[in-house]
Amino acid sequence: MQKTVIRPAGEGDIPAIIALYRELDAAMVDLQPEFFCEAPREEAEISSTVKAQDADFLLAEQDGTPMGFALVTYAGWTPAYSCVLPHRYARLEDLVVGKAYRGRGIGGELLAAVKRWARNRRLEYVELNVLAQNESAVKLYESQDFVEETKVMRCML
């Protein structure tokens, strides 16, 4: 079995990130076509995130071949309401493993890297959103000790 390397992405990785985003976007359209569409990802936006001090695209690769990424950001402090205890935390904005590489444990390795990223910054937890219909992602997150804390509900008018 080949060793997976997970590292922060650089400028040269932007084309691979965009290709992986195409797969993610297509999956989102399949799951919720009434809310998502496939659209080009902005290279400049990805570039600014690659350069940011408070975010990283963690790229998973084997033998130099990109297989997936996790975009993790420093979210800051919980809202400053008198009834909310203050916590510093990270957000997992996006996680995608290329279709050809799924089922190899890469998603779990990326999540472990996200947790290390947050711990190294002395953050207290990682938060994420996932579509309820994305059962395989929900299963992955639950297997990595993520638990449902809130539920977003929607009423179409």
C-alpha positions in Angstrom: 0.0 0.0 0.0 1.3 3.4 -1.0 1.9 6.0 1.7 -0.4 9.0 1.7 1.3 12.4 2.3 -0.8 15.2 3.6 0.7 18.7 3.3 -0.4 22.3 3.0 -1.1 23.1 -0.7 1.0 25.7 -2.5 0.3 27.8 -5.6 1.3 25.0 -7.9 -1.5 22.8 -6.5 -4.3 25.2 -7.5 -5.2 23.3 -10.7 -5.6 20.0 -8.7 -7.7 21.8 -6.1 -9.9 23.2 -8.9 -10.3 19.7 -10.4 -11.3 18.3 -7.1 -13.7 21.1 -6.5 -15.4 20.1 -9.8 -16.1 16.7 -8.4 -17.4 18.1 -5.1 -19.6 20.6 -6.9 -21.1 17.9 -9.1 -21.8 15.8 -6.0 -23.5 18.8 -4.3 -25.7 19.3 -7.4 -26.7 15.6 -7.3 -27.6 15.9 -3.7 -29.5 19.2 -3.7 -30.1 20.4 -7.3 -32.5 23.1 -6.1 -29.7 24.8 -4.2 -26.4 24.1 -6.0 -25.1 24.5 -9.5 -21.7 23.7 -11.1 -19.8 26.9 -11.6 -16.1 27.7 -12.2 -14.1 28.1 -9.0 -12.1 31.4 -8.8 -8.4 30.8 -9.0 -7.7 34.1 -7.2 -9.9 33.1 -4.2 -8.2 29.7 -3.9 -4.8 31.5 -4.2 -5.6 33.9 -1.4 -6.6 31.0 0.8 -3.4 29.1 0.0 -1.5 32.2 1.1 -3.6 32.9 4.2 -2.1 32.5 7.7 -5.3 31.4 9.2 -6.3 28.7 6.7 -4.9 25.7 4.8 -5.8 23.5 2.0 -4.4 20.2 3.3 -3.6 18.2 0.2 -3.5 14.4 0.3 -1.3 12.8 -2.4 0.4 9.5 -3.2 3.6 9.6 -5.3 2.9 13.2 -6.2 -0.7 12.5 -7.4 -3.3 14.7 -5.6 -6.2 12.6 -4.3 -8.1 14.9 -2.1 -8.0 17.9 0.2 -9.5 19.4 3.3 -9.9 23.2 3.6 -9.6 24.1 7.3 -9.8 27.7 8.7 -9.4 29.4 12.0 -13.0 30.4 12.8 -12.1 32.6 15.8 -14.1 32.8 19.0 -17.7 31.7 19.6 -20.2 34.6 19.5 -19.8 37.0 22.4 -23.2 36.6 24.0 -23.4 36.5 27.7 -25.0 33.1 27.7 -22.4 31.5 25.4 -19.1 30.2 26.9 -16.1 31.4 24.9 -14.2 28.9 22.8 -11.7 29.2 19.9 -12.3 26.8 17.1 -11.6 25.7 13.5 -14.0 25.2 10.6 -13.7 22.4 8.1 -15.0 24.3 5.1 -14.6 21.6 2.5 -13.4 18.0 2.2 -13.2 16.0 -1.0 -11.5 12.8 -2.1 -11.4 12.2 -5.8 -13.9 9.5 -6.9 -11.1 7.2 -8.1 -9.5 7.3 -4.6 -12.4 6.8 -2.3 -12.7 3.8 0.1 -8.9 3.9 0.8 -9.1 5.8 4.1 -8.0 9.1 2.7 -10.9 11.0 4.1 -10.1 9.7 7.6 -6.4 10.7 7.1 -7.5 14.2 6.0 -9.7 14.5 9.1 -6.9 13.4 11.3 -4.7 16.1 9.7 -7.4 18.7 10.2 -7.6 17.8 13.9 -3.8 18.1 14.2 -3.9 21.5 12.5 -6.4 22.7 15.0 -4.6 21.2 18.0 -1.3 22.8 16.9 -3.1 26.2 17.1 -4.5 25.4 20.5 -8.1 25.4 19.2 -10.7 23.6 21.2 -12.8 21.9 18.5 -13.5 21.6 14.8 -16.9 22.4 13.4 -18.3 21.5 10.0 -21.6 21.5 8.0 -22.6 18.5 5.9 -25.7 17.9 3.8 -28.1 15.5 5.4 -28.3 13.6 2.1 -24.6 13.0 2.0 -24.8 9.8 4.0 -21.2 8.6 3.2 -19.8 11.9 4.5 -22.0 11.8 7.6 -20.8 8.2 8.2 -17.1 9.3 7.8 -17.5 12.2 10.2 -19.3 10.1 12.8 -16.5 7.5 12.6 -14.1 10.3 13.4 -15.9 11.4 16.6 -17.9 14.3 15.1 -21.4 14.6 16.6 -24.5 16.5 15.6 -24.7 19.7 17.7 -27.3 21.7 15.8 -29.8 21.1 13.1 -30.6 23.5 10.4 -34.2 23.3 9.1 -35.7 24.9 6.0 -39.2 25.6 4.8 -39.6 26.2 1.1 -42.1 28.9 0.2 
